Amino acid sequence: MVLRASHTPYSIASVQQAISNGKTVRAIVEEHLKAIEELDSKINSITALNPQALQDAEQLDRLDSSKRGPLFGVPIVIKDQIETAGIPTAFGSIRCKDYIPATDATLITKLKEAGAVIIAKSVMPDWATSWWSTSSLSGTTKNPYDLSREPGGSSSGSAAAVASAMAVAGIGGDTGGSIRLPSNFCGLVGVRVTPGRISRDGMSALVTTQDTPGPMTTSVEDAAKILDVIAGFDEKDEFTSINAIKPLGSFQTAIQGPSIKGKRLGVLRQAFGTHKGVTKVIGSALDRFAQAGAELIDVEIPDLEYYKSYTFIYPIRSKSDINGFLASRKELAHLKIEDLQAAGEYHKALDLIDRIAVGPADMTEAPDFAAKLLAQMKFQRLTAAIFAKHKLDAMIYPTSQLPAPKTQDILDMRWSCADYPTNTIIGSQLLWCAMSVPVGKTVDVEEDPDGPELPIGLEVLCLPLDEERMMAIGAGVEAAMK
């Protein structure tokens, strides 16, 4: 049974219904702050509270009803990767624990203008360099479904906080799967948009071409409401110019009348893995999709394992991207990732930092830079050809081939970052959009047959800039599972 706050969990709609019924924003925020006080000593998902949260709530309570935004009164936690004015933002690093940004990231400004209350910052591993919560700042975070297990990363704290109802929604950051993997492990909806759909202004970099923030919620509806607020062009992030290529519509409109009837879904069985619990849950979900009228077509990406491995570019790109971000902040400009690694100022389970630290200062100096770029383009063409050949609306597969792992296995470094069997890197390294939707639970019979049931998610992969179709299918999947 999931460890959850004593108050009844809210959705965005139920927050606003409660306010319409006379409840104050302050009272709602107090409930969530109380939940953090009661639960976070067990879960360890929060790095810093917003010291102005109650004042922010009171200010909202004074607003005329005609000025209430679409996220009015909604308590949200923000991954420690994203800058928040007046709240410590450490990027998971002990060396940055005293950094307090003077200005908000663009998406934080948008959330506040929409009436959301930023209540806290949430745990992440150093510089988002892991599938796990392992952080030099905060140690490890626990999964609310099983406190002996990982919530996943790198948006670890956002996932754990939302799953345990310490917040109504969370914002994470996704480079290789850091929104979708923890959402999968914690039973949430997690959305990765095409990089550039949402501004990365004020968000630390890992692989600039792959990085994107996004929502982590308990429903597709709530994710759509948040996306409608935070997506769009921003002059502070040139990548958001892609919004001119295919302008955004309304995500809330896209998910109306959720159904997968007639949708052509490519089933990527190459990505299923061998875990009996995971494959059983996904198989049952596929049966439901067929009953709901979806057209399921088995598909295969040629040389998938090769492309997943060869287009994994952190070792050649992340050093320059992380250091470039640090250099852009005068308070952090004296830091370099290779110096932090050499001094041992990072969590020792972060094997990817060891590889990043010895990478080239300039990614273009890597002898295989051009070859990897060409391979990524080939990977995109091969996969897009499958969409074209079969007229697919989306490709689907398990978000991860395994349920949430034991924290001790992570500390013992049972897997390296490059060989953990997460399927999220497919969408990330294609530079496409993808989302994880919960489709069931399983006992991890292969590791802990007497343990609790753990969430399993299905990943929905769509072509770049096709987020509205992706959200519609995600809503249809969610409806088919009810």
QUIVEN-V551732 format. One line per field, one symbol per residue. phi: phi as a letter, one per 40 degrees, with the letter a starting at -180 (. if undefined). burial: # if it has 24 or more other ideal C-beta (glycine too) atoms within 12 Angstrom, else .. Layout:
# QUIVEN-V551732
phi: ???
burial: ???
This chain:
# QUIVEN-V551732
phi: .ccadcccdbbcccccccccchcccdcccddcccccccbcccbgbbcacccbdcccccccccccdcbcccbdgccbbbdccbcbcgbdbbfgbccbcccbccbccdccdcccccgcbccabbdacdfgcacbcdbccbgbbbcccaccbccgacccccccccccgcacabbbbbbbiccccccdcbgbcbbbcddhcbccdgbccbbdcbcacicbacacdcccccccccchcaccbccccccccadcbbccccccfdabcgccbccccdccgbccccccccccccccccccgcccbcbacdfdccccccccbdcbbcdccccccdccbccbcccbcccccccgcacccccccccccccccbdccccbdcccccccccdccdccccdcccfccabbaccbcbcdccdcccccfcbcccbcccccccccccgbbaabbcbibaccccbacccccbcbbbcbbbcdgbcccdcccdcccdcccc
burial: .####.#.########.##....##########.##..##..########..##.##..##.......############################..#.#..#########.#########################################################################################################################..#.##.##....#..##.##..#.#..###########.#.#######.##.##..#.#.##.#.#..#..##.#################..#..#..####.##...###.#########.##..#........#..##..##.###.##....################.##....####.#########################..#...###############################.
